[in-house]
Amino acid sequence: GGCAPFDRIVIETSGLAVPNPILNLVATDVYLAEHCHVSTILTLVDCVNGASTLRNYEEARIQIALADRIIVTKCDLSSHDAVALALREYNTFADVVFVRGDEATDIEALFSASTPSSRLSQTPAHSHTGGLHVFDLSMTTPVAGAALVLFIEFLATHLGERLLRVKGLV
């Protein structure tokens, strides 16, 4: 009886699915919040069609905005200049990896994105096209746990669906 132990759960969504409902479930379900944490949001982008997909679909822009690591595929079929520029419009801190169709990818490397705090501390607050905004909040003095909870509840209450992601190191 029982289940074999495991270290990682990989959830794959298809096409233009937005990850928000899954992220919200992991963060708000009592059991999942206690036993699981989201370590890496990995998004794949087609080099040939990626720039046009980002222009035409809000779901694609949300996927990119939430990503920790972006894998651009099919780079052997097209120049990645246009898609690289489009990706940076929506996410300046994700690790971006460009792969050719014939290259093998190290599976562990896919899930070892740098920590959000190290990326965000190097990224000034700025505005993305499409109304997306990123900002970094750093405290020099300790914050009480209750104050942090109240702050996050405040963000969720006042921003609602406009809040795509809160990620940090406490």
Sequence and secondary structure as in RCSB ss.txt:
>XXXX:A:sequence
GGCAPFDRIVIETSGLAVPNPILNLVATDVYLAEHCHVSTILTLVDCVNGASTLRNYEEARIQIALADRIIVTKC
DLSSHDAVALALREYNTFADVVFVRGDEATDIEALFSASTPSSRLSQTPAHSHTGGLHVFDLSMTTPVAGAALVL
FIEFLATHLGERLLRVKGLV
>XXXX:A:secstr
      S       TT  SHHHHHHHHHSHHHHHH      EEEEETTTHHHHHHH HHHHHHHHH SEEEEE T
TTS SHHHHHHHHHH SSSEEEE  TT    HHHHT    HHHHHTTS  EE GGG EE     SS   HHHHHH
HHHHHHHHHGGG        
